[in-house]
Amino acid sequence: MNWFINLEHEDQEFIKQLVLASGSLKQLAKVYQVSYPTIRIRLNNIIQKINLIEQNKSGFFETKIMQMVIDDKLSLDLAKQIIADYQEEKDD
């Protein structure tokens, strides 16, 4: 269950609350006092992060960069450039 450990604390807490709500996104929306679509978007982002972690087990750096893209902290184009530069540096 390394994917869980690699998630940020707030994402881990979200998953905990989802389990406590018996998987009900509607109930979770009440807990967080936000709309159902907001909860759905948050869950989709966490799913993307989990998939990324599972696919990219050996590349911690790349995983962190792509998590920043998912969280809208970094553009996809910039992330690709950073990863390409990193790969180039690593290969030298």
Secondary structure as UniProt FT lines:
FT   HELIX           2..6
FT   HELIX           9..20
FT   TURN            21..23
FT   HELIX           25..32
FT   HELIX           36..55
FT   TURN            56..58
FT   HELIX           60..70
FT   TURN            71..72
FT   HELIX           76..91
//
